[in-house]
């Protein structure tokens, strides 16, 4: 599957919580971390998601925030994947930061150069990728 989303990785459905309209799907990633996806119940049904189902996770790099030193900070964003910065591609106005979250899960974020410099980001640095549950798109093999 080819998509324009820079973040595309495999996971397994761990839990599904549903109400009349929405579903919250928790996905286990190969490195042991988990993420949440907020999708409609109709989408959950159409994809035939069930606990144990393999899924493809898509997240646009523009929806991901990179942060450091968050150990004692609570956030409203449901997803916080911790890892180590593996690379930074610097441009004139923006940079592309790749975070290794373990288990082969690489997360790419497009952030401003100003943020890259203010956070003093560099390869080998511990950081977190943060994004909302409604920024996650789920797919299954047809």
KEKE-3310 file (N, C-alpha, C; in steps of 0.2 Angstrom, whole numbers, plus 5000, padded with zeros to 4 digits):
npx = (5004:5003:5004:5002:5005:5017:5020:5017:5013:5013:5002:4993:4976:4972:4962:4944:4933:4917:4904:4887:4891:4905:4921:4934:4950:4963:4979:4992:5009:5024:5036:5031:5025:5009:4995:4981:4967:4954:4939:4925:4911:4905:4915:4924:4916:4915:4928:4929:4935:4943:4948:4964:4965:4975:4982:4984:4992:4991:4998:4999:5014:5013:5004:5010:5019:5034:5042:5052:5058:5046:5043:5036:5024:5007:4996:4983:4983:4980:4990:5007:5022:5037:5054:5070:5078:5082:5086:5088:5082:5086:5079:5076:5065:5058:5060:5063:5060:5065:5059:5064:5054:5056:5056:5056:5047:5046:5044:5039:5040:5035:5042:5044:5060:5063:5057:5065:5077:5075:5072:5084:5086:5093:5101:5101:5095:5083:5066:5048:5035:5020:5003:4985:4972:4962:4969:4974:4973:4966:4969:4965:4971:4964)
npy = (4994:5011:5027:5045:5048:5050:5042:5026:5011:4995:4986:4979:4976:4980:4983:4988:5001:5005:5017:5023:5031:5032:5024:5019:5014:5004:5001:4989:4991:4985:4987:4987:4998:5007:5014:5026:5026:5036:5033:5032:5022:5016:5015:5007:4995:4993:4990:4978:4977:4969:4962:4958:4959:4962:4979:4993:5008:5025:5041:5058:5067:5080:5081:5077:5081:5085:5082:5085:5080:5076:5069:5071:5077:5080:5077:5082:5075:5059:5051:5047:5043:5036:5038:5038:5051:5047:5053:5070:5080:5095:5109:5125:5132:5122:5106:5089:5077:5061:5048:5035:5023:5010:4992:4993:5003:5018:5035:5050:5067:5083:5098:5115:5124:5133:5128:5116:5121:5128:5117:5111:5100:5084:5070:5054:5059:5058:5058:5062:5058:5066:5065:5067:5056:5057:5060:5048:5036:5021:5006:4991:4976:4971)
npz = (5000:4995:5001:5004:5017:5029:5040:5042:5048:5055:5066:5080:5085:5101:5111:5109:5112:5111:5107:5103:5092:5090:5090:5100:5097:5103:5099:5098:5096:5087:5095:5108:5113:5114:5105:5102:5092:5086:5079:5068:5073:5062:5053:5060:5060:5046:5043:5050:5062:5076:5092:5092:5078:5064:5059:5049:5053:5050:5050:5047:5045:5048:5059:5070:5085:5091:5107:5121:5138:5145:5156:5168:5164:5161:5147:5135:5123:5117:5112:5115:5110:5115:5112:5103:5094:5078:5066:5058:5046:5040:5033:5025:5031:5038:5047:5046:5057:5063:5073:5083:5089:5093:5090:5076:5073:5066:5067:5059:5060:5054:5058:5063:5059:5069:5080:5080:5083:5095:5104:5104:5096:5092:5084:5093:5105:5118:5115:5113:5102:5099:5097:5092:5095:5085:5074:5069:5056:5052:5043:5034:5027:5011)
capx = (5000:5007:5000:5006:5006:5024:5020:5013:5016:5009:5000:4988:4971:4972:4955:4940:4928:4912:4897:4883:4893:4912:4925:4941:4954:4969:4984:4999:5015:5029:5040:5028:5021:5002:4992:4974:4964:4947:4936:4918:4909:4903:4922:4926:4912:4917:4935:4928:4940:4941:4954:4969:4966:4981:4980:4989:4991:4993:4997:5002:5019:5011:5000:5014:5023:5040:5044:5057:5057:5039:5041:5031:5019:5001:4994:4977:4984:4980:4996:5014:5026:5043:5059:5076:5079:5087:5089:5085:5083:5085:5078:5076:5060:5056:5064:5059:5063:5063:5060:5064:5050:5057:5052:5055:5043:5049:5039:5042:5037:5038:5041:5048:5067:5063:5056:5070:5083:5073:5072:5090:5085:5099:5101:5103:5092:5077:5060:5042:5030:5013:4997:4979:4969:4958:4974:4975:4969:4967:4967:4966:4972:4957)
capy = (5000:5017:5033:5051:5049:5048:5037:5020:5006:4989:4985:4974:4979:4977:4984:4992:5003:5008:5020:5023:5034:5032:5019:5020:5007:5004:4997:4988:4992:4979:4988:4986:5004:5007:5021:5026:5029:5038:5032:5031:5015:5013:5013:5001:4989:4992:4987:4972:4977:4965:4962:4953:4960:4967:4985:4998:5014:5030:5047:5063:5070:5087:5080:5075:5086:5082:5085:5082:5081:5076:5063:5073:5082:5077:5081:5080:5071:5052:5047:5049:5037:5038:5035:5041:5054:5044:5058:5076:5083:5102:5113:5132:5134:5116:5100:5082:5073:5054:5046:5027:5021:5003:4987:4994:5008:5025:5040:5056:5073:5089:5104:5121:5125:5137:5123:5111:5124:5129:5111:5109:5092:5081:5062:5051:5062:5055:5063:5059:5060:5067:5066:5066:5050:5058:5061:5042:5033:5014:5002:4984:4973:4969)
capz = (5000:4995:5003:5005:5024:5030:5045:5040:5052:5057:5073:5082:5089:5108:5113:5106:5116:5107:5109:5098:5086:5089:5093:5102:5096:5106:5095:5101:5091:5088:5101:5115:5115:5111:5103:5102:5086:5087:5072:5069:5074:5056:5050:5064:5058:5039:5043:5053:5067:5082:5096:5088:5071:5061:5056:5047:5056:5046:5053:5043:5049:5051:5064:5075:5089:5095:5113:5126:5145:5147:5161:5173:5162:5158:5141:5133:5118:5119:5110:5117:5109:5117:5108:5102:5088:5074:5061:5057:5040:5040:5028:5026:5036:5042:5047:5046:5063:5063:5080:5083:5095:5095:5087:5069:5072:5065:5067:5056:5061:5051:5062:5060:5061:5075:5085:5081:5087:5102:5108:5103:5094:5089:5084:5099:5110:5119:5114:5112:5097:5102:5092:5094:5093:5079:5069:5066:5051:5052:5037:5034:5020:5008)
cpx = (5004:5002:5005:5007:5013:5025:5015:5017:5011:5008:4995:4982:4971:4965:4951:4934:4923:4906:4893:4886:4901:4915:4932:4945:4961:4973:4990:5004:5020:5034:5037:5024:5014:5000:4985:4972:4956:4944:4929:4916:4907:4910:4925:4922:4914:4923:4935:4934:4938:4948:4958:4970:4972:4978:4986:4988:4994:4992:5002:5008:5017:5007:5004:5019:5028:5041:5049:5055:5050:5038:5036:5025:5013:4999:4987:4977:4984:4987:5003:5018:5033:5049:5066:5076:5084:5090:5085:5087:5082:5084:5078:5071:5058:5061:5060:5063:5060:5064:5059:5060:5051:5053:5051:5050:5046:5044:5042:5037:5040:5037:5046:5055:5067:5062:5062:5076:5081:5073:5079:5090:5092:5098:5104:5099:5085:5071:5054:5038:5023:5008:4991:4976:4965:4962:4976:4970:4971:4965:4968:4968:4965:4958)
cpy = (5006:5023:5039:5052:5046:5043:5032:5014:5001:4989:4980:4977:4975:4977:4989:4994:5007:5012:5020:5026:5033:5026:5021:5014:5008:4999:4996:4988:4986:4981:4988:4992:5003:5014:5020:5029:5030:5038:5032:5024:5012:5011:5007:4994:4988:4988:4980:4971:4972:4964:4956:4955:4964:4973:4989:5004:5020:5037:5052:5066:5077:5087:5078:5081:5082:5086:5082:5084:5082:5071:5065:5078:5078:5081:5078:5075:5064:5049:5050:5043:5040:5034:5039:5044:5050:5048:5064:5079:5090:5105:5121:5134:5128:5111:5094:5078:5066:5051:5038:5025:5013:4998:4988:5000:5015:5030:5047:5062:5079:5095:5109:5121:5128:5132:5118:5114:5126:5123:5108:5101:5090:5073:5059:5054:5059:5060:5059:5062:5060:5068:5064:5059:5051:5059:5054:5039:5026:5011:4995:4981:4970:4962)
cpz = (5000:4997:5004:5013:5025:5035:5043:5043:5054:5064:5074:5086:5096:5111:5109:5111:5111:5110:5103:5091:5085:5092:5094:5102:5099:5101:5098:5095:5092:5094:5107:5117:5112:5109:5102:5095:5088:5080:5073:5070:5067:5052:5054:5061:5051:5039:5046:5059:5073:5086:5093:5081:5069:5058:5054:5049:5051:5050:5049:5048:5052:5057:5071:5078:5092:5101:5117:5133:5147:5152:5166:5171:5159:5152:5139:5127:5120:5117:5111:5116:5110:5113:5108:5095:5084:5068:5061:5050:5040:5034:5029:5032:5040:5042:5048:5052:5063:5070:5080:5090:5097:5091:5079:5068:5072:5064:5064:5058:5057:5055:5060:5062:5067:5081:5086:5084:5094:5107:5108:5101:5090:5089:5091:5105:5111:5118:5113:5106:5100:5097:5095:5091:5086:5073:5065:5061:5051:5045:5038:5027:5017:5005)
residu = (UNK:UNK:UNK:UNK:UNK:UNK:UNK:UNK:UNK:UNK:UNK:UNK:UNK:UNK:UNK:UNK:UNK:UNK:UNK:UNK:UNK:UNK:UNK:UNK:UNK:UNK:UNK:UNK:UNK:UNK:UNK:UNK:UNK:UNK:UNK:UNK:UNK:UNK:UNK:UNK:UNK:UNK:UNK:UNK:UNK:UNK:UNK:UNK:UNK:UNK:UNK:UNK:UNK:UNK:UNK:UNK:UNK:UNK:UNK:UNK:UNK:UNK:UNK:UNK:UNK:UNK:UNK:UNK:UNK:UNK:UNK:UNK:UNK:UNK:UNK:UNK:UNK:UNK:UNK:UNK:UNK:UNK:UNK:UNK:UNK:UNK:UNK:UNK:UNK:UNK:UNK:UNK:UNK:UNK:UNK:UNK:UNK:UNK:UNK:UNK:UNK:UNK:UNK:UNK:UNK:UNK:UNK:UNK:UNK:UNK:UNK:UNK:UNK:UNK:UNK:UNK:UNK:UNK:UNK:UNK:UNK:UNK:UNK:UNK:UNK:UNK:UNK:UNK:UNK:UNK:UNK:UNK:UNK:UNK:UNK:UNK:UNK:UNK:UNK:UNK:UNK:UNK)
# end
